[in-house]
């Protein structure tokens, strides 16, 4: 189990990770972080667990992770950004996460809309953001992150879709060093975003996500649409050209049809 003292030794962050709640097992790091937020916990609190008995992914899926091999954690944020720009935040977190992983491992990790990270076509990390609104704006946002770090074997239904950093690095990755690198990257980018730098998210994300021009399908609310990716809207929507015309998606389960063309960029 990663302890607070071990993580904080050498952690170059002002706020993120300065308050740590570390668990061997918990139902969900996002659920615990939301309870902290409701009690008034400060921004930057980190909840990390080796095992989640009720971990959640997007679309109500279960997030599973091998004990002592990966990273599953949640950050508590209290962003002061316009409500209409909230869809940019998970994209910005994905950019920061990608940069933090690349800095430590030099692996060609890429972003995939809306909140996945890929490595050589396999999913290596995911983000689940949950928020609470009031008349004054966002009371809090919890950002749950799962990174496949040292896991080498996956359940049958994930073997063709999931991968890990260690599988491509050829050696085990220091999880504490990786967490430090990721937290530092997220805090640096987050400070830029919340200081008026939200417009930087879209071009940064596009530089790390070669989805433009790719053929995709997107499943949402019982409907599936197919088309070609045109880009991102200013508020983080995926712009798509379909046979029925152009549209912008703000949610959906996206499948890239020619994953081999999703070439890594250095």
PyMOL commands that set and color helices and strands:
alter all, ss='L'
color gray80, all
select helices_A, chain A and resi 4-8+29-38+58-60+83-105+156-158+165-169+175-197+200-207+259-261
alter helices_A, ss='H'
color red, helices_A
select strands_A, chain A and resi 20-26+46-52+71-77+110-112+116-119+122-134+137-147+215-220+223-232+238-242+245-249+253-256
alter strands_A, ss='S'
color yellow, strands_A
deselect
rebuild
show_as cartoon
